[in-house]
Structures are given as structure tokens and as C-alpha cells.
Amino acid sequence: MPSSAIVTAFRNVVSRFPEKPALISGETSVTYSELEALSASFAKQVAERAKGDTVALLIPNCISFAPAFLGALWAGKTVAVLPTLAPPPILKMMVASVGAESVITTQDLLPKLLESGIPSFPYEIGSYESPASVPMADRAREAAVMLFTSGTTGMPKTVVLSERNILDNADGARIATGFNGQQIMLAILPLFHAYGLTVTLLLPLVNGATVVIERFVPRQILQTIEKLGITCLVAVPSQYRVLAKDPTPANLNSLWLAIAGAERLPEQVAVEFEERFHKTIVQGYGATEISPVVSFNGPDTNRMGSVGKPLPNLTVTIRDENDAVLTAGSVGEVCVEGSAVMLGYHNDPASTARKIRNGVLHTGDRGYFDDDGFLHLVGRADDLVKVSGEKVYPAEVEVAVENIDGVDEVAVVAYPDEKHGARLHAFVQLKPGANLNEATLRSATREMLEPHKVPRSFSIVDALPRTITGKTDKRALASTAG
């Protein structure tokens, strides 16, 4: 395989904008030429210290991540990006599963790994190295990046992506939005997550934009947007919900594009954010297996309730159980073809074959296109349950309950039921001061839904649990009641 196309694209930008800020975090700013030199320095370290074709990175969101990632590719390695919040036993299994002989991490995470017997060495931003003195190495195989899925059905799968997958997905996002080098991207999603890596880091760095890396502290985020003139924000709905409620005074007029991804955007969150900041959140859709963006609404073409139109370099179809393509308005499985579709799951040909059939990736998500070509999602195929013989998607129930005055957030799970096949249980987070109970919630829901869709029971909770990527953790909820 040739040397890294991602690093080459980045270095082409360096030649055009050497003194432009590439990364900002707190009071630290790194120019494109400095980032290139740091990446070269790290590539040299990797070449000297990391054995094997694959290295693993365990680095939180910080300036160190970018030169480590680029440097590992520069050194000709396949890079497995580990989730920083995973417990050591899971990390150990992940490292073993991808065949990485060492983990590159930060000084503060090193003791935890060494105590668990995971071979590691620390990396912190160090000396600058002349890029010309560090040749780019060829990689042994097409696999460039390995990312781990969220693992909602057990042990996470390892998604294998090529550089073409990632670069073509980033380019499709650029074309669809009009993203350019004048943008300032705020990176708050975990960089081990496909959206964080491709959209908030690599998309800017191969287009000459600036990336601002921050931990998600609401007050700090709002102040940063105003102070630095952030133009692009990509976040999960729960983060937008918190930002809308935070009392910190902030002017977000600089925001050009605010995208919600990873899970369904409740209408109430979009409304509250727009009422407070006079900025519209647009919804996108993607999956790690597609590098990850499939579709999103543009800043000037937003259709509430949809996840937008597919990227121009992807083909998205809705198919039935016989793999026939359905027409607009018909609900079926969302299927994707194009250069952003993953190479496969690492060492799992059976799962890969089930996921990609005849070159078409079957997402497992159910949806439909409207007459104008906007994609709408109705739920995951494995979320569909039958209550008294009738089909129900929990997402539809969640939308209805969220429309009850006083309800802040909802998650609906299904439990087996001997008589009815399944029974629905709604976990409800109320707004401050709301006076609702199980009886009033059930009564209000009955006015909006057919009887078989009304949850059998409700629980009022202080807060819904989250996964490490910010999604509602329904597995955790399902274990709390039954």
C-alpha cells in the first residue's frame, strides 16, 4: 500500500497555510506548520518504538490527539482508536483483538494500562521534527483506521476503514454543506467516535479550517463559541439540551452550522435551542460503518423531523425484506452504497457478509424518503416490537410523550410479556416544577396514540443514563425495571 493519503492531504494544506491556526485548546494554539512538525516527531517515535503493523491510541480530546493520529499514519501504521472511558478489561480485549503490540497513551492514563498488563508508552507534545527528515512510510495493508462501535448489543465490533472511506466521506460532507477553510470547528464529541474523528477533526484539517478542542463544560462551551467565533458545532441532542438550559449569557451569532447526530433529535430540544440562541439545529444521520455521515440537513435546507438528504457521493435506498428498492413514502431498511462504506468488521467475515450484501450496506435502521428526497427515520429494525400483534417503534412513542407539557426527556423500552408479546415502559424526566405522575402521563399519551402504543407503565427519573458517546443508555434502563 502507498503512504498515507490522509497525511498527504493534510500536508498539502500545510503548504498553503503554514501559519494559520490548526488547533486551539484553552490558551494553546498550534499552527499548521507546527502540527506537521509535531506529527513528524511522533511518526519518528512510532517507527522507533511501536512494533507490528497496528498501533492503538488511547488519548482523550486534547491537542496531543491530532499529531499522534497523523504521526501513526505517517509511520505507516494501521491505527486503532480506543474509547478512553472503556474499563481496562475491555481495553485489554480490544487491544488483543486488533493485534496491537503497544498502546500509545497520555501520561495520566499510563498507570491504569500498565497495571492491567497492557503494553503501553506515553506520548505528550514534545519536540518539533523537520518533516523533510522523516519519510512517510508505506502501510502494509488497506486498513488505515479501526474504530469500535458503541456495543449496544454486547462486545463492540471493530469497524475497519480505509483512508479512501474517510476522505471521501469528509469530501461528501464538504460538498453537501459548503464547508471551507474559513470555518472554525468546535470539537466536543469524543475523537474515538467516528463523528468526532471524521467530521470535527479530519474534515477541518484537510480543508484548512481551525479546530477548537474543548471538554464539554456548558458554561465554557458557550463562552468559547462567542470568544473564538465558532462557526460549526457538532453535538449529540443531550448536549444541545444542556446548552439551551445553561444560564451563562452568550451570543452565538457566529454559528453557521449546528448539527445534531448519533441519535434522534427531540423537537423540543431544537425549539428550546432556537428560542434561546436564535440558531437552528439541523439533524444528521450516520453510522461508524459509513465513516460515518450518510445524510444531513443543510443550514438553508432544513426539514424538521428528517435527517436531511444523502451525501452527493453516496447512494441511499429504502429496501424491503426481499431487497427490493421501495418508492418514496414506503418504510423499509435504509441501505447505503458508495466509497465511504467500510472495508468490513475486523476478523469477523460472517458479520461483514450479513452487513454488506452485493456491495450494499444494510444499516438495520428503518426509514423512508419523502417526495422531496429527505430521509426520515422511524427506528431500528431490532427496536421494532409487537404489542398484542401490532407493530410499535419505541421512538414513535417517545415523540408523543415528549410533547406532553412538563416532560423534558423520554426513553421507552420493551419487556417480554407472555400475554401481549411485549409491554412498553417509559422512563420520563420532567422539567423543573412539573406536576406529573404515572396517571396523568398515561392519560395524556392515550390522547395521542393508539391503545397498543401507550406504555403500560411509567417511571419518573431524575436523569436518563448516557453511554460514553452521549446517547441515551437504554440497556442500562432496561436492567432497572422489568
CORMO-V949813 format. One record per residue. OMEGA is omega in whole degrees, 0 to 359 (999 if undefined). Layout:
# CORMO-V949813
{{OMEGA} {OMEGA}}
This chain:
# CORMO-V949813
{{178} {178} {191} {176} {178} {179} {178} {178} {178} {182} {175} {177} {179} {181} {181} {185} {187} {185} {179} {176} {175} {183} {173} {174} {184} {180} {183} {177} {181} {178} {178} {180} {177} {178} {177} {180} {177} {179} {177} {178} {180} {177} {179} {177} {181} {180} {183} {192} {186} {178} {176} {182} {185} {171} {178} {176} {171} {186} {179} {177} {179} {182} {181} {186} {187} {179} {177} {180} {180} {181} {178} {175} {178} {181} {176} {182} {163} {188} {174} {183} {185} {176} {188} {182} {178} {179} {183} {180} {178} {177} {181} {177} {179} {181} {179} {185} {181} {177} {178} {181} {177} {177} {177} {187} {177} {185} {184} {179} {185} {182} {181} {181} {181} {177} {181} {179} {179} {181} {188} {167} {187} {173} {170} {178} {183} {185} {175} {179} {177} {181} {181} {182} {182} {181} {176} {184} {175} {177} {185} {184} {184} {180} {181} {186} {173} {178} {183} {178} {185} {174} {182} {180} {179} {180} {181} {172} {179} {181} {181} {182} {172} {176} {176} {176} {187} {183} {179} {177} {178} {181} {176} {177} {178} {182} {185} {185} {189} {178} {179} {184} {179} {185} {174} {186} {174} {182} {177} {175} {178} {181} {171} {178} {185} {179} {180} {184} {185} {191} {186} {179} {188} {176} {177} {188} {177} {177} {176} {178} {180} {178} {176} {184} {181} {168} {183} {170} {190} {181} {181} {180} {180} {178} {180} {179} {181} {185} {186} {179} {180} {179} {184} {178} {176} {185} {174} {184} {181} {178} {176} {179} {181} {180} {181} {183} {184} {185} {183} {176} {181} {175} {183} {183} {182} {184} {176} {184} {175} {186} {173} {179} {175} {175} {184} {176} {177} {181} {181} {179} {180} {181} {182} {180} {181} {179} {183} {189} {181} {177} {182} {171} {175} {184} {175} {183} {178} {179} {180} {183} {181} {166} {7} {195} {173} {184} {166} {175} {176} {181} {181} {183} {185} {174} {183} {179} {178} {173} {172} {180} {181} {174} {185} {180} {173} {172} {181} {179} {174} {187} {177} {184} {177} {178} {176} {181} {183} {180} {181} {178} {181} {181} {177} {181} {177} {182} {189} {173} {176} {186} {179} {181} {186} {171} {179} {174} {184} {177} {180} {183} {181} {178} {178} {181} {177} {184} {182} {182} {183} {177} {182} {178} {179} {190} {188} {177} {179} {181} {179} {172} {171} {185} {181} {176} {176} {182} {178} {178} {178} {179} {176} {180} {181} {173} {182} {178} {176} {177} {183} {177} {181} {181} {179} {170} {180} {181} {179} {179} {179} {180} {181} {182} {179} {180} {177} {180} {180} {179} {180} {185} {185} {168} {182} {177} {181} {177} {177} {180} {186} {184} {188} {181} {177} {172} {184} {176} {182} {172} {190} {173} {184} {172} {179} {178} {182} {182} {181} {175} {184} {183} {181} {177} {181} {180} {180} {180} {180} {180} {185} {188} {173} {185} {184} {180} {180} {179} {178} {183} {181} {171} {175} {185} {178} {181} {177} {180} {182} {170} {181} {178} {174} {178} {172} {184} {182} {177} {178} {179} {183} {181} {184} {181} {180} {999}}
